[in-house]
């Protein structure tokens, strides 16, 4: 296996190797972003679920550990606009990192394609300088396509992570809205 990597490294165009390095760094970054945000959102959702249960079971006040408590303490009067502002604020906080995942998901296939095109150009340049058979062309194109495959691979994970975190942020926003609605209905 080490021999295979060594051969690939020796045959590949330097730009392709740089592209693969960039894609590897992107892959590490999206995984870190995803798992960090997933664990923090899951913890936040669990906290807001507890708060919602407390409000639905009869509490006339948001518990101190809930996100809404910051907003209710700063205002003398509960209102729909106060809870809307809290919901928007929570959504903004919950969607941190989604833009990065979206950008990675949309750009990595193009980064991989760039590495492939440069590598194929190098293959055709080598063919033009020396006599080459179809096996030389196939070998060069095969090695070049690794960059495109890597770009698509990273994009799949980035897009999937983006969608999972987006759903978690939506769930969190819904919990905060339900708490606000429950408190407003008790005021009436």
C-alpha positions in Angstrom: 0.0 0.0 0.0 2.8 2.4 0.8 4.3 1.6 -2.6 1.0 2.6 -4.2 1.0 6.0 -2.5 4.7 6.5 -3.3 4.0 5.8 -7.0 1.0 8.1 -7.0 3.1 10.9 -5.4 5.9 10.4 -7.9 3.6 10.5 -10.9 1.2 13.2 -9.8 1.5 16.8 -10.9 2.5 19.2 -8.0 -0.7 21.2 -8.4 -2.8 18.0 -8.0 -0.9 17.2 -4.8 -1.5 20.7 -3.5 -5.2 20.3 -4.3 -5.3 17.1 -2.4 -3.6 18.7 0.5 -6.2 21.6 0.5 -9.0 19.1 0.3 -7.6 17.1 3.2 -7.5 20.3 5.3 -11.0 21.1 4.3 -12.1 17.6 5.3 -10.5 18.0 8.7 -12.1 21.5 9.2 -15.6 20.4 8.2 -15.5 17.4 10.6 -14.3 19.5 13.4 -17.0 22.1 12.7 -19.7 19.5 12.4 -18.9 17.6 15.6 -18.3 20.7 17.7 -21.6 22.3 16.5 -23.5 19.0 16.8 -22.6 18.4 20.4 -23.2 22.0 21.4 -26.6 22.1 19.6 -27.6 18.7 21.1 -26.8 20.0 24.6 -28.6 23.3 23.9 -31.7 21.4 22.6 -31.8 19.2 25.7 -31.7 22.3 27.9 -34.5 24.0 26.0 -36.6 20.8 26.1 -36.3 20.8 29.9 -37.3 24.5 29.9 -40.3 23.8 27.7 -41.4 20.9 29.9 -41.1 23.2 32.9 -43.3 25.9 31.3 -45.8 23.4 30.0 -46.1 21.8 33.5 -47.3 25.1 35.0 -44.3 27.3 35.6 -45.1 31.0 35.0 -41.5 31.9 34.5 -38.8 30.6 32.3 -36.1 28.7 34.2 -32.8 30.5 34.6 -30.9 28.0 32.5 -33.0 28.6 29.4 -32.0 30.9 26.6 -35.2 32.9 26.9 -34.4 33.8 30.5 -31.9 36.4 29.2 -34.6 38.2 27.4 -37.4 37.9 30.0 -35.1 39.3 32.7 -34.3 42.4 30.6 -37.9 43.2 30.0 -40.7 44.1 32.4 -43.4 42.9 30.0 -43.6 39.7 27.9 -44.6 40.2 24.3 -44.6 38.4 21.0 -41.9 40.8 19.6 -39.6 40.0 22.6 -39.9 36.3 21.9 -39.4 36.8 18.1 -36.2 38.7 18.9 -35.1 35.8 21.1 -35.9 33.3 18.5 -34.0 35.2 15.8 -31.1 35.6 18.2 -31.1 31.9 18.9 -31.3 31.0 15.2 -28.3 33.3 14.5 -26.3 31.6 17.3 -27.4 28.1 16.3 -26.5 28.5 12.6 -22.9 29.5 13.2 -20.6 27.3 11.0 -23.3 26.6 8.4 -22.0 29.2 6.0 -18.5 27.5 6.1 -20.0 24.1 5.4 -22.1 25.5 2.6 -19.1 27.1 0.9 -17.0 24.0 1.3 -19.8 21.9 -0.2 -20.2 24.1 -3.2 -16.5 24.8 -3.9 -14.6 21.5 -3.3 -15.8 19.8 -6.5 -14.4 22.7 -8.4 -11.1 22.6 -6.5 -10.9 18.9 -7.3 -11.7 19.5 -10.9 -9.0 22.1 -11.1 -6.5 19.6 -9.9 -7.7 17.1 -12.4 -7.5 19.5 -15.4 -4.0 20.6 -14.5 -2.9 17.0 -14.1 -4.5 16.0 -17.5 -2.7 18.9 -19.1 0.6 17.6 -17.7 -0.2 14.1 -19.0 -0.9 15.5 -22.5 2.3 17.5 -22.4 4.3 14.4 -21.5 2.6 12.5 -24.4 3.6 15.3 -26.8 7.2 15.2 -25.7 7.6 11.4 -25.9 5.9 8.7 -27.7 3.0 7.5 -25.7 0.5 4.8 -26.0 -3.0 4.6 -24.8 -1.8 3.0 -21.5 0.2 6.2 -20.8 -2.9 8.3 -21.4 -5.1 6.1 -19.3 -2.6 6.0 -16.4 -2.3 9.8 -16.4 -6.1 10.4 -16.6 -6.7 7.8 -13.9 -4.3 9.5 -11.5 -5.7 12.9 -12.4 -9.3 11.9 -11.6 -8.3 11.3 -7.9 -8.5 15.0 -7.3 -12.1 15.2 -8.7 -13.1 12.2 -6.7 -11.6 13.7 -3.6 -13.4 17.0 -4.2 -16.7 15.3 -4.5 -16.0 13.1 -1.5 -15.4 16.2 0.7 -18.5 18.0 -0.8 -20.8 15.1 0.1 -19.7 15.2 3.7 -19.9 19.1 3.9 -23.4 19.1 2.4 -24.6 16.3 4.6 -23.2 18.0 7.7 -24.8 21.3 6.6 -28.2 19.7 6.3 -28.0 18.0 9.7 -27.0 21.1 11.5 -29.6 23.2 9.7 -32.3 20.8 10.9 -30.9 21.0 14.5 -31.0 24.8 14.3 -34.6 24.6 13.1 -35.5 22.3 16.0 -33.9 24.6 18.5 -35.7 27.7 17.1 -39.0 25.8 17.3 -38.4 24.9 21.0 -37.7 28.6 21.8 -40.8 29.7 19.9 -42.9 27.1 21.7 -41.7 28.4 25.1 -42.5 32.0 24.2 -46.0 31.0 22.9 -46.6 29.0 26.1 -45.7 31.9 28.3 -47.8 34.3 26.3 -50.8 32.0 26.5 -50.5 31.9 30.3 -50.4 35.7 30.4 -53.9 35.9 28.7 
